[in-house]
Amino acid sequence: MTAFLNYGFPFVALALGGCGVYAAHLMSRRFDRQMERSAAERKHRHPAE
């Protein structure tokens, strides 16, 4: 069991880190799209003030 923890932990940490980076990437992309949409709506509502 100790050997499994010693050898397996780096792989588990690496997998969790990769999943976190991927989730953060997806969330940031969705957030960017929301920001673009809200900016477009604002521009559409107030044309050339």
PALORO-534373 format. One line per field, with one value per residue (C-alpha): residue number from 1; residue in three letters; z, x, y. Coordinates in Angstrom, 1 decimal, padded with zeros to 4 digits. Last residue first. Example, Ala and Ser with C-alpha at 12.3 -4.5 7.8 and 13.67 -1.06 7.14 Angstrom:
<pts>
num: c(2, 1) .
residu: c(SER, ALA) .
Z: c(007.1, 007.8) .
X: c(013.7, 012.3) .
Y: c(-001.1, -004.5) .
</pts>
This chain:
<pts>
num: c(49, 48, 47, 46, 45, 44, 43, 42, 41, 40, 39, 38, 37, 36, 35, 34, 33, 32, 31, 30, 29, 28, 27, 26, 25, 24, 23, 22, 21, 20, 19, 18, 17, 16, 15, 14, 13, 12, 11, 10, 9, 8, 7, 6, 5, 4, 3, 2, 1) .
residu: c(GLU, ALA, PRO, HIS, ARG, HIS, LYS, ARG, GLU, ALA, ALA, SER, ARG, GLU, MET, GLN, ARG, ASP, PHE, ARG, ARG, SER, MET, LEU, HIS, ALA, ALA, TYR, VAL, GLY, CYS, GLY, GLY, LEU, ALA, LEU, ALA, VAL, PHE, PRO, PHE, GLY, TYR, ASN, LEU, PHE, ALA, THR, MET) .
Z: c(-028.3, -031.3, -031.2, -027.6, -027.6, -030.2, -028.5, -025.2, -026.9, -028.6, -025.2, -023.6, -026.3, -026.2, -022.4, -022.6, -025.2, -023.0, -020.0, -022.0, -023.1, -019.5, -018.3, -020.9, -020.1, -016.4, -016.9, -018.9, -016.4, -013.5, -015.5, -016.1, -012.5, -011.4, -013.8, -012.7, -009.0, -009.6, -011.6, -008.8, -006.2, -007.8, -007.0, -003.4, -002.6, -004.3, -002.4, 000.8, 000.0) .
X: c(-023.2, -022.6, -025.4, -026.6, -028.6, -026.5, -023.3, -024.6, -025.7, -022.3, -020.6, -022.9, -022.1, -018.4, -018.4, -020.4, -018.0, -015.0, -016.7, -017.3, -013.7, -012.5, -014.7, -013.4, -009.8, -010.3, -011.9, -008.8, -006.4, -008.3, -008.4, -004.7, -003.9, -006.1, -004.3, -000.8, -001.8, -003.0, 000.2, 002.4, 000.5, 000.8, 004.5, 004.7, 001.0, 001.3, 004.5, 002.8, 000.0) .
Y: c(057.6, 055.5, 052.9, 052.3, 049.1, 047.3, 048.3, 046.9, 043.8, 043.3, 043.9, 041.3, 038.8, 039.3, 039.0, 035.8, 034.3, 035.2, 033.5, 030.3, 030.3, 030.9, 028.0, 025.6, 026.5, 026.3, 022.8, 021.7, 023.1, 021.3, 018.0, 018.2, 018.9, 016.0, 013.7, 014.9, 014.5, 011.0, 010.2, 011.7, 009.7, 006.3, 005.6, 006.5, 005.7, 002.3, 001.5, 002.4, 000.0) .
</pts>
